[in-house]
Structure formats: C-alpha cells, structure tokens
Amino acid sequence: MAALLTAAAPLPALAARCPRECRDVLKAELTACRAVCPKHRPRHACRSACFVEFKAERATCKAAANPTPPNCGVTTTTTITRTSTTTTIPPCPLATTWGSYGSTAGAFVSPVSVAVDTGGSVYVGGDGRVQKFTSDGTLLTAWDGGGIFVAVDGDGNVYVAGGPRIQKFLGDGTLVGMWDALAPASPVARPSGLAVDGNGNVFVVDSGFNEPDVPGVEREPRVRKFTSNGVLLTEWGSAGDGDGQFSRPLYDIPFLRVAADEGGHVLVADAGSKRVQEFTGMGTFVSKWDLSRLDFGLGGIAVDTRGNVYLSSGPDDRVIMKFQRDGTLITAWGTYGTAPGQFGLVGVLQLGIAVDRNGSVYVADTGNHRIQKFACP
C-alpha cells in the first residue's frame, strides 16, 4: 500500500517471513492506510482504495513469502496440541469440483454461500442468482434470487438474503414469500448470514452498522429469529465481548456468520472476537469456545446431523476445520491456491460451507469461482 501510505513497509522486505506473518503486516498497513483517509468525502473512496491495494499485495505476499521457516511448511497431515493432548489430523479427500468464472448457467462470479437440502441438491448464491445442482455438479435450474446468502429448510424451501430483504422460494425458483429481515429496526444494517433449523425457523445474523461517514447512525449486532413466513419471534445480541455479545463490523467488513442445527440451537462464529457461541433457539446463551489459538479468519459455519461444527477460512494450512460441539478440533485441511482442493484468496465474503446428511462437505470457493465437495469420515 505504499502508493496510498508512504510509511508502509516495502513488500520485498517481507519475503523471508512466513505467509501468515506477511499477511499480518499487511493487515496493519491496511488499518494505518484507512486511518489517514479524510473524515469526510472522499473518505469511502479512500478506504476502498486501501482495501483494493491490500488484496493485491496480499496475493503478492503469499507468492513471495518463504515457505521454509519453522512451522511454515505444508504437509499432508496437521498436528494440533490442545493442553496435554496431541491429535494427528488427516485431511478430508476431494470428491469432486465444478464451475468456472462466468455469468452463464452453471458458471459462477465469486460464489459466497452454499446450502444442501435433504435430497442432496446443492444451492449456490452470491452473484444475484441462485443455482441448483445435483450433488455431483449437474445443473438442475437457476433463477434470479437477488441476494448473497442462501439456506434451505427440510421441506425444500429456499431462503435468500440480500440487503434487508429475505425471499422464500420453492426448490424450482417459484417465489412464495418475502419480508424485511430488519423491520421494525433501522433500515441501515448489514445481514451477514442466514440459517434454518430443523423446525423451519429462519435465523438472520445482522453484523450491525458502525460507519464514521454517517454520524449518529449505528446499529447493534444481533441475531433475529423468524417463522418460515417471516413473523419475528425473537432477537438477541449487542456489541461487546461478553456472553451473548458480538463484534461490530470493521468499516465494511462484517465479522459474523450463523448456523442452526436440527434441534433448534444456533451457533454464531465471530471472527472479531475469535470465538463460536452457542444459543438456544430463543437466544439463551449455552456455551462458547475460543478460536484465537487457531488464528480463525472470516468464512462460513455449518453443523452436520451429528452436531459437529465446520468452519472455513482458517490459517494457510487448515482452511477448512471440523470441530466437536465443545470446540475440540477433529480434522482440518486445505491450503490457498488454484489447484483442486485449494481455495482462492478473496475479500470480505468468502468460502460458504454446507454439509449434507452423508457428511460430505461443500465449499463455495469464492476466489476460484467454483464449488468443491469433500468426503469426510
């Protein structure tokens, strides 16, 4: 970001660092770059330019960084130490992959979210469309969903979140319902995740709003629960790091993702405070587990039928992570790159994840414009 921030460290000096250390330096540069933007217009354009430079340099940093210093190497297994125990973790094998860049049917432009119905059909959202595939990637249908996040209930109804609006479709794309996910609250907010429990209740996680360019307008982060027809049942959450609280977004970067299990419990992944919190369906805090030791980034969260939790966008050598419900790491796999089984580096919305009833894991590989399916034990 030297073009935008003259005090930025030159990128070649980072070449001897581990990839993670290299990116950490760039993140610090991004913060410093945005700090010197003017308080008023063109503040937004300045901050956006900082982020564009950050993404470009992050890719260069990844390519230039030395992979040989201690703890930087990529191996076929990963060893994680938790207190007094050590677990050797084998990766989940790649089963299939499909998609390429484009706006035609079956292609993708930065897919963000993925969901799987009880019959195994796969739904992908993120570029204003919803595309439905078989579990091996054969296109079944597609329609204009007008949103980013997609979820599906046990009856095959598909929910799409885009801005403050939730739309409900049949599995063939027929629109059957629509409601404002944020009413009666402020119209300015940032939905950043969508989930449906086993009873058909719909959960929307709202990352809140904290924008210096709009004085006096801010919104607490929260989770909102609706019936399948859009009736608000309850909501909970506020800004903070206590139980039941969530991180505010950093400018335009939301930190929250949500998943719901068949029993109605809700899990919220918070990249800002590096933790996962579990709640009852009415918002009562149940438990939490810490992710700071795993350097958890921003991605998706999913729960399988056994209650295991999957998180995406982790460190370089374990982009996808599978946990027991108490936060014990079961397995992890994936590196960043373009080869099959690797994942593309992208911006703030990336790597949506879903699990089918057989335990297969589907990942929206946002940066490589494709879906990848992994066979997990």
Summary of the structure (lengths in Angstrom):
residues: 377
radius of gyration: 20.0
end to end distance: 43.2
largest distance: 56.3
contacts: 1270
relative contact order: 0.12
helix: 13%
strand: 37%
